[in-house]
Amino acid sequence: MGGKNKRGTTSHAGFSLIELMLVVGLIGIMMAIAVPSYQASRDRATRHQAITYLLTLQIKQEYYWLNEGQYRRLTGLPMHNIKGVSVSEEEKPSAGYAISVTLQYLPKEDECRTLTITPVATLPSQCWLG
């Protein structure tokens, strides 16, 4: 296994403890950079899924309004399958309907935590871009 080196002593193949610690440290640094970036990308994707879901509901509601003369309740619309998102509707809204999604991964004080769609508005408007 070990061969003679130039000094005439036996050498051993393998990693030293310092080399192993260096590799583990580098992996730790790479993970510290990668994990927050991954979480931000996942949160952004969830937000875009929720917005797409709300816009789909808006299209369906307008279809029902044109064909049936009334909007449907949330229970008569397609359900979502988005992890970390809850959906609710306002009871007897003055605008016809108001459907909201709550992005549960955002802090409660974040103004973009709840996104709402009505026949005439997307609220809060600054949260629907980007």
Chimera marker file (.cmm) of the C-alpha trace (Angstrom):
<marker_set name="trace">
<marker id="1" x="0.000" y="0.000" z="0.000" r="1" g="1" b="0" radius="0.5"/>
<marker id="2" x="2.626" y="2.467" z="0.976" r="1" g="1" b="0" radius="0.5"/>
<marker id="3" x="5.667" y="3.007" z="-1.177" r="1" g="1" b="0" radius="0.5"/>
<marker id="4" x="9.055" y="4.489" z="-0.493" r="1" g="1" b="0" radius="0.5"/>
<marker id="5" x="9.365" y="8.205" z="-1.146" r="1" g="1" b="0" radius="0.5"/>
<marker id="6" x="12.557" y="10.160" z="-1.902" r="1" g="1" b="0" radius="0.5"/>
<marker id="7" x="13.582" y="10.251" z="1.743" r="1" g="1" b="0" radius="0.5"/>
<marker id="8" x="13.305" y="6.502" z="2.051" r="1" g="1" b="0" radius="0.5"/>
<marker id="9" x="10.330" y="6.570" z="4.427" r="1" g="1" b="0" radius="0.5"/>
<marker id="10" x="6.996" y="4.942" z="3.762" r="1" g="1" b="0" radius="0.5"/>
<marker id="11" x="4.254" y="7.253" z="2.414" r="1" g="1" b="0" radius="0.5"/>
<marker id="12" x="0.546" y="6.751" z="2.976" r="1" g="1" b="0" radius="0.5"/>
<marker id="13" x="-2.113" y="7.717" z="0.460" r="1" g="1" b="0" radius="0.5"/>
<marker id="14" x="-5.167" y="9.584" z="1.758" r="1" g="1" b="0" radius="0.5"/>
<marker id="15" x="-6.403" y="12.892" z="3.083" r="1" g="1" b="0" radius="0.5"/>
<marker id="16" x="-5.154" y="14.702" z="6.125" r="1" g="1" b="0" radius="0.5"/>
<marker id="17" x="-7.554" y="16.039" z="8.722" r="1" g="1" b="0" radius="0.5"/>
<marker id="18" x="-6.799" y="19.606" z="7.623" r="1" g="1" b="0" radius="0.5"/>
<marker id="19" x="-7.645" y="18.817" z="3.999" r="1" g="1" b="0" radius="0.5"/>
<marker id="20" x="-10.895" y="17.191" z="5.068" r="1" g="1" b="0" radius="0.5"/>
<marker id="21" x="-11.809" y="20.168" z="7.264" r="1" g="1" b="0" radius="0.5"/>
<marker id="22" x="-11.028" y="22.533" z="4.395" r="1" g="1" b="0" radius="0.5"/>
<marker id="23" x="-13.379" y="20.655" z="2.049" r="1" g="1" b="0" radius="0.5"/>
<marker id="24" x="-16.151" y="20.557" z="4.665" r="1" g="1" b="0" radius="0.5"/>
<marker id="25" x="-15.698" y="24.304" z="5.248" r="1" g="1" b="0" radius="0.5"/>
<marker id="26" x="-15.933" y="25.050" z="1.524" r="1" g="1" b="0" radius="0.5"/>
<marker id="27" x="-19.095" y="22.965" z="1.244" r="1" g="1" b="0" radius="0.5"/>
<marker id="28" x="-20.547" y="24.894" z="4.199" r="1" g="1" b="0" radius="0.5"/>
<marker id="29" x="-19.772" y="28.235" z="2.561" r="1" g="1" b="0" radius="0.5"/>
<marker id="30" x="-21.331" y="27.118" z="-0.731" r="1" g="1" b="0" radius="0.5"/>
<marker id="31" x="-24.472" y="25.953" z="1.112" r="1" g="1" b="0" radius="0.5"/>
<marker id="32" x="-24.704" y="29.257" z="2.976" r="1" g="1" b="0" radius="0.5"/>
<marker id="33" x="-24.812" y="31.008" z="-0.396" r="1" g="1" b="0" radius="0.5"/>
<marker id="34" x="-27.046" y="28.523" z="-2.231" r="1" g="1" b="0" radius="0.5"/>
<marker id="35" x="-29.825" y="27.870" z="0.303" r="1" g="1" b="0" radius="0.5"/>
<marker id="36" x="-31.126" y="31.472" z="0.667" r="1" g="1" b="0" radius="0.5"/>
<marker id="37" x="-31.010" y="31.890" z="-3.105" r="1" g="1" b="0" radius="0.5"/>
<marker id="38" x="-33.006" y="28.685" z="-3.549" r="1" g="1" b="0" radius="0.5"/>
<marker id="39" x="-35.580" y="29.774" z="-0.962" r="1" g="1" b="0" radius="0.5"/>
<marker id="40" x="-35.998" y="33.172" z="-2.628" r="1" g="1" b="0" radius="0.5"/>
<marker id="41" x="-36.520" y="31.503" z="-6.008" r="1" g="1" b="0" radius="0.5"/>
<marker id="42" x="-39.057" y="29.104" z="-4.524" r="1" g="1" b="0" radius="0.5"/>
<marker id="43" x="-40.963" y="31.955" z="-2.844" r="1" g="1" b="0" radius="0.5"/>
<marker id="44" x="-40.974" y="33.971" z="-6.074" r="1" g="1" b="0" radius="0.5"/>
<marker id="45" x="-42.319" y="30.941" z="-7.976" r="1" g="1" b="0" radius="0.5"/>
<marker id="46" x="-45.069" y="30.437" z="-5.379" r="1" g="1" b="0" radius="0.5"/>
<marker id="47" x="-46.058" y="34.101" z="-5.681" r="1" g="1" b="0" radius="0.5"/>
<marker id="48" x="-46.254" y="33.836" z="-9.462" r="1" g="1" b="0" radius="0.5"/>
<marker id="49" x="-48.337" y="30.650" z="-9.177" r="1" g="1" b="0" radius="0.5"/>
<marker id="50" x="-50.755" y="32.457" z="-6.851" r="1" g="1" b="0" radius="0.5"/>
<marker id="51" x="-51.042" y="35.420" z="-9.229" r="1" g="1" b="0" radius="0.5"/>
<marker id="52" x="-51.627" y="33.080" z="-12.176" r="1" g="1" b="0" radius="0.5"/>
<marker id="53" x="-54.318" y="31.286" z="-10.183" r="1" g="1" b="0" radius="0.5"/>
<marker id="54" x="-56.083" y="34.576" z="-9.367" r="1" g="1" b="0" radius="0.5"/>
<marker id="55" x="-55.949" y="35.721" z="-12.993" r="1" g="1" b="0" radius="0.5"/>
<marker id="56" x="-57.384" y="32.361" z="-14.082" r="1" g="1" b="0" radius="0.5"/>
<marker id="57" x="-60.246" y="32.840" z="-11.623" r="1" g="1" b="0" radius="0.5"/>
<marker id="58" x="-60.834" y="36.338" z="-12.966" r="1" g="1" b="0" radius="0.5"/>
<marker id="59" x="-61.131" y="34.992" z="-16.522" r="1" g="1" b="0" radius="0.5"/>
<marker id="60" x="-63.537" y="32.277" z="-15.364" r="1" g="1" b="0" radius="0.5"/>
<marker id="61" x="-65.623" y="34.800" z="-13.412" r="1" g="1" b="0" radius="0.5"/>
<marker id="62" x="-65.955" y="37.052" z="-16.460" r="1" g="1" b="0" radius="0.5"/>
<marker id="63" x="-66.971" y="34.018" z="-18.530" r="1" g="1" b="0" radius="0.5"/>
<marker id="64" x="-69.725" y="33.192" z="-16.013" r="1" g="1" b="0" radius="0.5"/>
<marker id="65" x="-70.834" y="36.827" z="-15.925" r="1" g="1" b="0" radius="0.5"/>
<marker id="66" x="-71.185" y="36.922" z="-19.718" r="1" g="1" b="0" radius="0.5"/>
<marker id="67" x="-72.942" y="33.545" z="-19.990" r="1" g="1" b="0" radius="0.5"/>
<marker id="68" x="-74.983" y="33.372" z="-16.775" r="1" g="1" b="0" radius="0.5"/>
<marker id="69" x="-75.341" y="37.028" z="-15.792" r="1" g="1" b="0" radius="0.5"/>
<marker id="70" x="-73.737" y="36.494" z="-12.397" r="1" g="1" b="0" radius="0.5"/>
<marker id="71" x="-70.444" y="35.672" z="-10.763" r="1" g="1" b="0" radius="0.5"/>
<marker id="72" x="-69.877" y="32.339" z="-9.065" r="1" g="1" b="0" radius="0.5"/>
<marker id="73" x="-68.910" y="31.803" z="-5.475" r="1" g="1" b="0" radius="0.5"/>
<marker id="74" x="-65.420" y="30.512" z="-4.745" r="1" g="1" b="0" radius="0.5"/>
<marker id="75" x="-66.837" y="27.037" z="-4.099" r="1" g="1" b="0" radius="0.5"/>
<marker id="76" x="-67.999" y="26.911" z="-7.737" r="1" g="1" b="0" radius="0.5"/>
<marker id="77" x="-64.557" y="27.759" z="-9.114" r="1" g="1" b="0" radius="0.5"/>
<marker id="78" x="-61.473" y="25.572" z="-9.628" r="1" g="1" b="0" radius="0.5"/>
<marker id="79" x="-59.504" y="24.901" z="-6.466" r="1" g="1" b="0" radius="0.5"/>
<marker id="80" x="-55.804" y="25.633" z="-6.197" r="1" g="1" b="0" radius="0.5"/>
<marker id="81" x="-52.998" y="23.227" z="-5.387" r="1" g="1" b="0" radius="0.5"/>
<marker id="82" x="-50.314" y="25.673" z="-4.285" r="1" g="1" b="0" radius="0.5"/>
<marker id="83" x="-48.371" y="24.838" z="-1.143" r="1" g="1" b="0" radius="0.5"/>
<marker id="84" x="-48.186" y="27.686" z="1.374" r="1" g="1" b="0" radius="0.5"/>
<marker id="85" x="-51.125" y="29.631" z="-0.092" r="1" g="1" b="0" radius="0.5"/>
<marker id="86" x="-54.658" y="30.004" z="1.275" r="1" g="1" b="0" radius="0.5"/>
<marker id="87" x="-57.625" y="31.329" z="-0.713" r="1" g="1" b="0" radius="0.5"/>
<marker id="88" x="-60.646" y="33.247" z="0.564" r="1" g="1" b="0" radius="0.5"/>
<marker id="89" x="-63.459" y="35.374" z="-0.782" r="1" g="1" b="0" radius="0.5"/>
<marker id="90" x="-65.155" y="38.448" z="0.608" r="1" g="1" b="0" radius="0.5"/>
<marker id="91" x="-68.761" y="37.979" z="1.602" r="1" g="1" b="0" radius="0.5"/>
<marker id="92" x="-71.137" y="40.151" z="-0.472" r="1" g="1" b="0" radius="0.5"/>
<marker id="93" x="-68.543" y="42.427" z="-2.057" r="1" g="1" b="0" radius="0.5"/>
<marker id="94" x="-69.808" y="45.623" z="-3.660" r="1" g="1" b="0" radius="0.5"/>
<marker id="95" x="-67.692" y="45.028" z="-6.783" r="1" g="1" b="0" radius="0.5"/>
<marker id="96" x="-69.237" y="41.634" z="-7.638" r="1" g="1" b="0" radius="0.5"/>
<marker id="97" x="-66.527" y="39.419" z="-6.203" r="1" g="1" b="0" radius="0.5"/>
<marker id="98" x="-63.289" y="39.757" z="-4.310" r="1" g="1" b="0" radius="0.5"/>
<marker id="99" x="-61.007" y="36.736" z="-4.116" r="1" g="1" b="0" radius="0.5"/>
<marker id="100" x="-57.815" y="36.847" z="-2.068" r="1" g="1" b="0" radius="0.5"/>
<marker id="101" x="-54.795" y="34.609" z="-1.714" r="1" g="1" b="0" radius="0.5"/>
<marker id="102" x="-52.581" y="34.762" z="1.340" r="1" g="1" b="0" radius="0.5"/>
<marker id="103" x="-48.912" y="33.932" z="0.867" r="1" g="1" b="0" radius="0.5"/>
<marker id="104" x="-48.279" y="32.285" z="4.212" r="1" g="1" b="0" radius="0.5"/>
<marker id="105" x="-44.488" y="32.294" z="3.892" r="1" g="1" b="0" radius="0.5"/>
<marker id="106" x="-44.417" y="36.113" z="4.112" r="1" g="1" b="0" radius="0.5"/>
<marker id="107" x="-44.486" y="37.904" z="7.495" r="1" g="1" b="0" radius="0.5"/>
<marker id="108" x="-47.920" y="39.109" z="8.631" r="1" g="1" b="0" radius="0.5"/>
<marker id="109" x="-46.871" y="42.766" z="8.398" r="1" g="1" b="0" radius="0.5"/>
<marker id="110" x="-45.802" y="42.442" z="4.726" r="1" g="1" b="0" radius="0.5"/>
<marker id="111" x="-48.221" y="44.432" z="2.544" r="1" g="1" b="0" radius="0.5"/>
<marker id="112" x="-47.852" y="41.875" z="-0.263" r="1" g="1" b="0" radius="0.5"/>
<marker id="113" x="-48.837" y="38.915" z="1.938" r="1" g="1" b="0" radius="0.5"/>
<marker id="114" x="-52.463" y="39.089" z="0.731" r="1" g="1" b="0" radius="0.5"/>
<marker id="115" x="-53.237" y="39.613" z="-2.964" r="1" g="1" b="0" radius="0.5"/>
<marker id="116" x="-56.831" y="40.385" z="-3.967" r="1" g="1" b="0" radius="0.5"/>
<marker id="117" x="-58.556" y="40.412" z="-7.318" r="1" g="1" b="0" radius="0.5"/>
<marker id="118" x="-61.917" y="42.008" z="-8.196" r="1" g="1" b="0" radius="0.5"/>
<marker id="119" x="-63.598" y="42.672" z="-11.550" r="1" g="1" b="0" radius="0.5"/>
<marker id="120" x="-61.938" y="46.095" z="-11.654" r="1" g="1" b="0" radius="0.5"/>
<marker id="121" x="-58.739" y="45.897" z="-9.602" r="1" g="1" b="0" radius="0.5"/>
<marker id="122" x="-55.758" y="43.891" z="-8.437" r="1" g="1" b="0" radius="0.5"/>
<marker id="123" x="-54.798" y="44.881" z="-4.916" r="1" g="1" b="0" radius="0.5"/>
<marker id="124" x="-52.326" y="45.982" z="-3.681" r="1" g="1" b="0" radius="0.5"/>
<marker id="125" x="-51.340" y="47.046" z="-7.173" r="1" g="1" b="0" radius="0.5"/>
<marker id="126" x="-47.596" y="47.368" z="-6.488" r="1" g="1" b="0" radius="0.5"/>
<marker id="127" x="-47.435" y="43.695" z="-5.460" r="1" g="1" b="0" radius="0.5"/>
<marker id="128" x="-48.577" y="42.347" z="-8.824" r="1" g="1" b="0" radius="0.5"/>
<marker id="129" x="-45.499" y="43.451" z="-10.740" r="1" g="1" b="0" radius="0.5"/>
<marker id="130" x="-42.145" y="41.676" z="-10.873" r="1" g="1" b="0" radius="0.5"/>
<link id1="1" id2="2" r="1" g="1" b="0" radius="0.2"/>
<link id1="2" id2="3" r="1" g="1" b="0" radius="0.2"/>
<link id1="3" id2="4" r="1" g="1" b="0" radius="0.2"/>
<link id1="4" id2="5" r="1" g="1" b="0" radius="0.2"/>
<link id1="5" id2="6" r="1" g="1" b="0" radius="0.2"/>
<link id1="6" id2="7" r="1" g="1" b="0" radius="0.2"/>
<link id1="7" id2="8" r="1" g="1" b="0" radius="0.2"/>
<link id1="8" id2="9" r="1" g="1" b="0" radius="0.2"/>
<link id1="9" id2="10" r="1" g="1" b="0" radius="0.2"/>
<link id1="10" id2="11" r="1" g="1" b="0" radius="0.2"/>
<link id1="11" id2="12" r="1" g="1" b="0" radius="0.2"/>
<link id1="12" id2="13" r="1" g="1" b="0" radius="0.2"/>
<link id1="13" id2="14" r="1" g="1" b="0" radius="0.2"/>
<link id1="14" id2="15" r="1" g="1" b="0" radius="0.2"/>
<link id1="15" id2="16" r="1" g="1" b="0" radius="0.2"/>
<link id1="16" id2="17" r="1" g="1" b="0" radius="0.2"/>
<link id1="17" id2="18" r="1" g="1" b="0" radius="0.2"/>
<link id1="18" id2="19" r="1" g="1" b="0" radius="0.2"/>
<link id1="19" id2="20" r="1" g="1" b="0" radius="0.2"/>
<link id1="20" id2="21" r="1" g="1" b="0" radius="0.2"/>
<link id1="21" id2="22" r="1" g="1" b="0" radius="0.2"/>
<link id1="22" id2="23" r="1" g="1" b="0" radius="0.2"/>
<link id1="23" id2="24" r="1" g="1" b="0" radius="0.2"/>
<link id1="24" id2="25" r="1" g="1" b="0" radius="0.2"/>
<link id1="25" id2="26" r="1" g="1" b="0" radius="0.2"/>
<link id1="26" id2="27" r="1" g="1" b="0" radius="0.2"/>
<link id1="27" id2="28" r="1" g="1" b="0" radius="0.2"/>
<link id1="28" id2="29" r="1" g="1" b="0" radius="0.2"/>
<link id1="29" id2="30" r="1" g="1" b="0" radius="0.2"/>
<link id1="30" id2="31" r="1" g="1" b="0" radius="0.2"/>
<link id1="31" id2="32" r="1" g="1" b="0" radius="0.2"/>
<link id1="32" id2="33" r="1" g="1" b="0" radius="0.2"/>
<link id1="33" id2="34" r="1" g="1" b="0" radius="0.2"/>
<link id1="34" id2="35" r="1" g="1" b="0" radius="0.2"/>
<link id1="35" id2="36" r="1" g="1" b="0" radius="0.2"/>
<link id1="36" id2="37" r="1" g="1" b="0" radius="0.2"/>
<link id1="37" id2="38" r="1" g="1" b="0" radius="0.2"/>
<link id1="38" id2="39" r="1" g="1" b="0" radius="0.2"/>
<link id1="39" id2="40" r="1" g="1" b="0" radius="0.2"/>
<link id1="40" id2="41" r="1" g="1" b="0" radius="0.2"/>
<link id1="41" id2="42" r="1" g="1" b="0" radius="0.2"/>
<link id1="42" id2="43" r="1" g="1" b="0" radius="0.2"/>
<link id1="43" id2="44" r="1" g="1" b="0" radius="0.2"/>
<link id1="44" id2="45" r="1" g="1" b="0" radius="0.2"/>
<link id1="45" id2="46" r="1" g="1" b="0" radius="0.2"/>
<link id1="46" id2="47" r="1" g="1" b="0" radius="0.2"/>
<link id1="47" id2="48" r="1" g="1" b="0" radius="0.2"/>
<link id1="48" id2="49" r="1" g="1" b="0" radius="0.2"/>
<link id1="49" id2="50" r="1" g="1" b="0" radius="0.2"/>
<link id1="50" id2="51" r="1" g="1" b="0" radius="0.2"/>
<link id1="51" id2="52" r="1" g="1" b="0" radius="0.2"/>
<link id1="52" id2="53" r="1" g="1" b="0" radius="0.2"/>
<link id1="53" id2="54" r="1" g="1" b="0" radius="0.2"/>
<link id1="54" id2="55" r="1" g="1" b="0" radius="0.2"/>
<link id1="55" id2="56" r="1" g="1" b="0" radius="0.2"/>
<link id1="56" id2="57" r="1" g="1" b="0" radius="0.2"/>
<link id1="57" id2="58" r="1" g="1" b="0" radius="0.2"/>
<link id1="58" id2="59" r="1" g="1" b="0" radius="0.2"/>
<link id1="59" id2="60" r="1" g="1" b="0" radius="0.2"/>
<link id1="60" id2="61" r="1" g="1" b="0" radius="0.2"/>
<link id1="61" id2="62" r="1" g="1" b="0" radius="0.2"/>
<link id1="62" id2="63" r="1" g="1" b="0" radius="0.2"/>
<link id1="63" id2="64" r="1" g="1" b="0" radius="0.2"/>
<link id1="64" id2="65" r="1" g="1" b="0" radius="0.2"/>
<link id1="65" id2="66" r="1" g="1" b="0" radius="0.2"/>
<link id1="66" id2="67" r="1" g="1" b="0" radius="0.2"/>
<link id1="67" id2="68" r="1" g="1" b="0" radius="0.2"/>
<link id1="68" id2="69" r="1" g="1" b="0" radius="0.2"/>
<link id1="69" id2="70" r="1" g="1" b="0" radius="0.2"/>
<link id1="70" id2="71" r="1" g="1" b="0" radius="0.2"/>
<link id1="71" id2="72" r="1" g="1" b="0" radius="0.2"/>
<link id1="72" id2="73" r="1" g="1" b="0" radius="0.2"/>
<link id1="73" id2="74" r="1" g="1" b="0" radius="0.2"/>
<link id1="74" id2="75" r="1" g="1" b="0" radius="0.2"/>
<link id1="75" id2="76" r="1" g="1" b="0" radius="0.2"/>
<link id1="76" id2="77" r="1" g="1" b="0" radius="0.2"/>
<link id1="77" id2="78" r="1" g="1" b="0" radius="0.2"/>
<link id1="78" id2="79" r="1" g="1" b="0" radius="0.2"/>
<link id1="79" id2="80" r="1" g="1" b="0" radius="0.2"/>
<link id1="80" id2="81" r="1" g="1" b="0" radius="0.2"/>
<link id1="81" id2="82" r="1" g="1" b="0" radius="0.2"/>
<link id1="82" id2="83" r="1" g="1" b="0" radius="0.2"/>
<link id1="83" id2="84" r="1" g="1" b="0" radius="0.2"/>
<link id1="84" id2="85" r="1" g="1" b="0" radius="0.2"/>
<link id1="85" id2="86" r="1" g="1" b="0" radius="0.2"/>
<link id1="86" id2="87" r="1" g="1" b="0" radius="0.2"/>
<link id1="87" id2="88" r="1" g="1" b="0" radius="0.2"/>
<link id1="88" id2="89" r="1" g="1" b="0" radius="0.2"/>
<link id1="89" id2="90" r="1" g="1" b="0" radius="0.2"/>
<link id1="90" id2="91" r="1" g="1" b="0" radius="0.2"/>
<link id1="91" id2="92" r="1" g="1" b="0" radius="0.2"/>
<link id1="92" id2="93" r="1" g="1" b="0" radius="0.2"/>
<link id1="93" id2="94" r="1" g="1" b="0" radius="0.2"/>
<link id1="94" id2="95" r="1" g="1" b="0" radius="0.2"/>
<link id1="95" id2="96" r="1" g="1" b="0" radius="0.2"/>
<link id1="96" id2="97" r="1" g="1" b="0" radius="0.2"/>
<link id1="97" id2="98" r="1" g="1" b="0" radius="0.2"/>
<link id1="98" id2="99" r="1" g="1" b="0" radius="0.2"/>
<link id1="99" id2="100" r="1" g="1" b="0" radius="0.2"/>
<link id1="100" id2="101" r="1" g="1" b="0" radius="0.2"/>
<link id1="101" id2="102" r="1" g="1" b="0" radius="0.2"/>
<link id1="102" id2="103" r="1" g="1" b="0" radius="0.2"/>
<link id1="103" id2="104" r="1" g="1" b="0" radius="0.2"/>
<link id1="104" id2="105" r="1" g="1" b="0" radius="0.2"/>
<link id1="105" id2="106" r="1" g="1" b="0" radius="0.2"/>
<link id1="106" id2="107" r="1" g="1" b="0" radius="0.2"/>
<link id1="107" id2="108" r="1" g="1" b="0" radius="0.2"/>
<link id1="108" id2="109" r="1" g="1" b="0" radius="0.2"/>
<link id1="109" id2="110" r="1" g="1" b="0" radius="0.2"/>
<link id1="110" id2="111" r="1" g="1" b="0" radius="0.2"/>
<link id1="111" id2="112" r="1" g="1" b="0" radius="0.2"/>
<link id1="112" id2="113" r="1" g="1" b="0" radius="0.2"/>
<link id1="113" id2="114" r="1" g="1" b="0" radius="0.2"/>
<link id1="114" id2="115" r="1" g="1" b="0" radius="0.2"/>
<link id1="115" id2="116" r="1" g="1" b="0" radius="0.2"/>
<link id1="116" id2="117" r="1" g="1" b="0" radius="0.2"/>
<link id1="117" id2="118" r="1" g="1" b="0" radius="0.2"/>
<link id1="118" id2="119" r="1" g="1" b="0" radius="0.2"/>
<link id1="119" id2="120" r="1" g="1" b="0" radius="0.2"/>
<link id1="120" id2="121" r="1" g="1" b="0" radius="0.2"/>
<link id1="121" id2="122" r="1" g="1" b="0" radius="0.2"/>
<link id1="122" id2="123" r="1" g="1" b="0" radius="0.2"/>
<link id1="123" id2="124" r="1" g="1" b="0" radius="0.2"/>
<link id1="124" id2="125" r="1" g="1" b="0" radius="0.2"/>
<link id1="125" id2="126" r="1" g="1" b="0" radius="0.2"/>
<link id1="126" id2="127" r="1" g="1" b="0" radius="0.2"/>
<link id1="127" id2="128" r="1" g="1" b="0" radius="0.2"/>
<link id1="128" id2="129" r="1" g="1" b="0" radius="0.2"/>
<link id1="129" id2="130" r="1" g="1" b="0" radius="0.2"/>
</marker_set>
